[in-house]
Amino acid sequence: MTKPGTTADPGVEPRRGPAIAAILFASIFWGTTGLAASTISVVPAFVIGASTMGLGGLLMALTAPKKTWSVVATRRAWPAVIVGGLSIMTYTLVFYAGMSWAGVALGNVLALGSAPVFAGIIEWIVDRRPVSPRWLVATGIVIVGGWMLATGRDLGTESLAHDAQLVPLGILMALVAGFAYALYTFMANRLMTRREGIEALNFRGTISAMQLVSAVPLLGVLIVMAPTITSHAFVVPVLLYLAVFPTAVGHSLLAFSLGRLRASVAGVYSLMEPVVAVILAVVFIGEVIAPTGWVGFAMVLCGIAYLSAPGSSIRPWLKLRPNDEGPTG
């Protein structure tokens, strides 16, 4: 019998390599959202969020109708699906606002950097499941590095200025986005894992069902704001890109990953997103990173590599025990 909190396949320990690769590729797609959104700044941030998640969520449900319906038809899943759907809806609305007001680098790092911390706290409070010492160390390294990366900006030489009065509000929006994302992944992970007397639900169906819940109100916002979008036709291809790749493809990869990794662990790997976002912000948007910021960049990569090392020991460079098969979070 599979232990509580593991995947549905009895007697099989999932291979973590594909799951780690999936969440990292998803993070690369997500890392492009700030650059893409910066090219259509004529559209309000909440409209960008509503269109990308509204269209993307609908696309996910339509491309996996049987799997989505199998989850929707499971009554015990309704509370988690609704909470998860409303969480990802909140995330997409405030995430783009956070990037718009605080800057792509700072908004990304705070939103995604805070997510694994919130995920670990949620797991501890709800499931009474403490995180591992390695998770604590890896998360600490990544968060410190991410903060250095975001704050190590040379504002005096940036080509794209931000309203200083909106930066604190942007930081708040980014932190709200981080909590919402953590709650979304936690709820999805609970449905995707087998616990005592409760069967696990399909990975793709779970994420698609939550995306569908978020898509319904967001499509309403999109309909109301349609005149704003159609008055600037050049934004349509960008919105379609955001809906298809970062949203539909990215969250499909997330579904695959969450079926094999704890939400708190997947949250740390997803911190590759702000790394990608910062690079794109520097190269294409004109945000300038000071030397201390690049030290933080290296720390983020080291933190992810540390968590990825085989085994569960806090010192993975020591000889692995026979039963150590991968990071457990």
Secondary structure, 3 states (H helix, E strand, C coil): CCCCCECCCCCCCCCHHHHHHHHHHHHHHHHCHHHHHHCCCCCCHHHHHHHHHHHHHHHHHHHCHHHHHHHHCCHHHHHHHHHHHHHHHHHHHHHHHHHHHHCHHHHHHHHHHHHHHHHHHHHHHHHCCCCCHHHHHHHHHHHHHHHHHHHCECHHHCCCCCCHHHHHHHHHHHHHHHHHHHHHHHHHHHHHCEECCECCCCHHHHHHHHHHHHHHHHHHHHHHCHHHHHCCCCHHHHHHHHHHHHHHHHHHHHHHHHCCCCHHHHHHHCCHHHHHHHHHHHHHHCCCECHHHHHHHHHHHHHHHHHHCCCCCCCCCCCCCCCCCCCCC
